[in-house]
Amino acid sequence: MPTNPRRARLVITVVDGDRNLRVGSAAVHLWGQSARTDASGVAEIVVPRRRGLNVTVGARGFSTRTVWEDFLSSRKVTVHVYRPELQWPMYGATATRAQAQTHIRLRPPFRVVWSVGLGSLIEFPAVVDNGVAYIGNAQATIRAISMRTGNVLWRHDTPSGEMASSPAVVGSELVYHSMNGRVVVLDRATGRQRWETSFGSPIESSPVVQHGVDYFGAWDGRLYALDLGTHRLRWTRSLGAKITSSAAIDGGRLYIGDYAGRLWALSPHTGATLWVSTVNGRIYGTPAVLDGRVFVPSSTGGSLTAFSTRGRYLWRVDTGSYVYSSPAAWGGGVFFGSYNGVFYGVSAASGRIRWQVGTGGSISGAAVVVDGIAYAGSFAHRIVGVDTRSGRVLLQFAHGNYVPVSGNGKFLLFHGYSRLYAVEPKRAVTRLPAAHHQRHLRHERK
């Protein structure tokens, strides 16, 4: 029987997009046909002819991904897939705002792989999803940056914009809040604006999105639940005092602080008060929730206070200086910084101070924990990394200011004053061309 000369053998290689490892036994679907990748991550499918096609790839432990591939230019393509647990889609890593990424395994010593300047102050960290970092600077310029190369994929400028929060990844969209009271939704792939709405009051809360609803507070003292699908409010209510804190959600409760020093526990569905407690001063930063406890910083109170998730007061640590720093909670410990320049590690159960590390400058941004290392940035323009259990300093990075770290399973992102640095453990072998690496390092600055 004669063969059809137009038939084509398409070759699809599936790669773990975070770790750059090939994925075996992945299911590949295109043109109504299916195949599985071999041990080297390669699948072959014969089709009637070459043309552009949607390719769907699924593998155990990875999110299913569909991409459009132009098989006219090449019959061989590579599709990257990603493990959900290695992503950093919102401020604080998860909706609990515990500021701890519990699945990434990257520890110092590190080396810089690439860096990119962002034009102005970085106060809040990048979020990372599916190989792309999304970050805004103080002028509300949003950039999408390739985690593999450091190349800027797109840039979105906010007219007359200011920004004091992180964006959040929500499916195919990126949501961010601005200090001119706007909620803006972008297309993740292109950076084009899909829609926006205004609330008339500055918003410092970073988005936390659950079931399609964005929860945030504003300077007008109101808390909002915005349905991103309908573009309408589910509910809103006044808390009676300025809100800069981001909301944390855990166990069917939403937690947020206000400038009257109140920690509110509310129903995410209706906004109804479940309980309210007070600390000894304004709550500027964001509460962290872990293991039945809520940890609350107070700026003017100079303290960190712990409550049970049912509202019972547990303990307080006083520092004698502003605590703007949102705490990180992990492994039975809580970690936070103070304007006195001290980075604290305390017992989550008792509040007993386990260790204190001087950083040489006031700490304003959140603490972050990755792989048993607690990180803090300071106004001494550096980042310190401390072993959470021993208090031993394992890293001093020469650039930093506010929130120190985010990243994925391949690289951590260190945040300088206005420059973002991707780092990897020194034992790893970078695959970036030497010229690309040197080009970025020549332009390093704060």
Disulfide bonds with the S-S distance in Angstrom:
none
